[in-house]
């Protein structure tokens, strides 16, 4: 297993921590990450767009003019798609965009994304946040002490309310809990920050499964 230095909120060292090779040491599978992220973004689409067909447009019950003798092309209804205000041919209707993605692919994509960030040295582990009370100022100071730059994904324990309240108003910070960790959010951020209790490992995954 790879070792990295665990940090304190003040920026100092808090010893060494092992990164699970199955999460942080595999060869990233780019095609799987692409497919999983595409499916995740597709599932976000509401799919509520809708247009009216010629049968749903109001009016047009009478033939607009007689069949012959006018010099115009014959017409049966002003609801036809080629009329202004008529129905839409082959227009969008409400539909679901969700794609079925195997769970093994979702897990592989997450592990690939975490391994990519770890290979670039952009995985930080904090022993604990330890905020006595919610403070955005303290949250900004903590991130500055850790030396993170750009967009930051902070993985919190659901019980760490003070840390969530201290970090949630910082524009470049995204907060998620351990159960929400996914490949897309990892790839969208430059740095991923865990605590010692939220760091993914095979042992933790097996205990959760059991």
Secondary structure as UniProt FT lines:
FT   STRAND          2..7
FT   TURN            9..10
FT   STRAND          13..19
FT   HELIX           21..24
FT   HELIX           30..44
FT   TURN            54..56
FT   TURN            78..79
FT   TURN            81..82
FT   TURN            84..85
FT   TURN            89..90
FT   HELIX           103..119
FT   TURN            120..121
FT   STRAND          123..126
FT   HELIX           136..146
FT   STRAND          152..156
FT   TURN            158..159
FT   HELIX           161..167
FT   TURN            168..169
FT   TURN            171..172
FT   STRAND          173..177
FT   HELIX           178..180
FT   HELIX           183..188
FT   STRAND          191..195
FT   TURN            196..198
FT   HELIX           202..209
//
